Amino acid sequence: MNRQESEPQSIPYSPAYIRATWSGTGSIEDASKAFRFSRAKGYDLVRRGEFPCRVLRVGRTTQVVTASLLRVLETGEMENGGIHASQAREP
């Protein structure tokens, strides 16, 4: 039996993959994929100031801070000052 050996591939958008391949910032599209929601949802959250991690707006470009994204993915705690789902209360 001929078996082909290959290196184990990292799961795209996992913290290990992001750490190995991203620089200091990343795109909203890629960060949205890491959070498992659509690009449109990501931009909607940015527009409302509710994206789960820190974003930088420079001119017409919006970038996600990689360190912030990793902290959110690893801890589950939002860094944008928004209300975490477990803290939301019904009146």
N, C-alpha and C positions, 0 to 999 in steps of 0.2 A: 504494500500500500504506500503510495506516494503522499506524504504529508508536507504541506507547505507551512513553514514556520514564519511568523511575522511578529513584529513588536506589538505589545498590547496598545491599543489606541485609547487615548483619553476620551471621555465622553465630552462632546462639544458643549461648551458653556458650563462645565463643572468648575468649581473653584480651582482645582488643580490645573485644568486646561487654561483658564483665564490667567492664572498666575504665570504660567509658562509662555503664553503667547501675546498677552496684551501689554501695552505700555501704560503710562500714567492715566490715560483716559481711553474711553471706548465710545462707540456709537450708541445712540438710543435704540436703534434696531437690534444690535447684538445684546444689549442689556435687557431688552424686552424678551428676547429669546431665552436668556438665562433665567428670567422670572416666569417664563412659560406663558406669556401673553403676547398678543399681536402687536405689530409695529404701530398700528393706529391707536390701540389702547395705551401704548407707551407714550406716544406724543400727546394724547389726551391728558394723561396723568401729569406730564411735564407742564402742559398749558395751565392746568388747575393747581399746580404747585404740590401735587400729591405723589410724585414719583418716589418709590421706596428708598432711594439713595440719593446722594448729592449729585447735582448736575451743574455744569458750568455753561453759561451762555456767553459766547464771544461773538459779537456781531450777529450774523444770521445762523451761526453754528451752535448747536447744543451738544455737549459731550457729557458722559457719565464719568465720575471719578472712580477709577478702578478699585482703590483701597476701600472706598465706601461700599461699592457693589459687593466686594468680597466679604466685608463685615456683615452686611445684610444677609447674604446667602448662607453664611456660616452660623449666624446667631438667630436670624429670623426677626431681629429688632430693626425697625425702620429708623433711618437717620435723617429724615427730612423734617422732623418736628411735628409730623402728622400724628393722628390718633391711630394707634395700633388696633386692629380688629377686636382684640380681646378687651380693649378698654372702652369700646363704644357702648353707650347706654341708650336704652329706649326711654323716652320721657314718660 
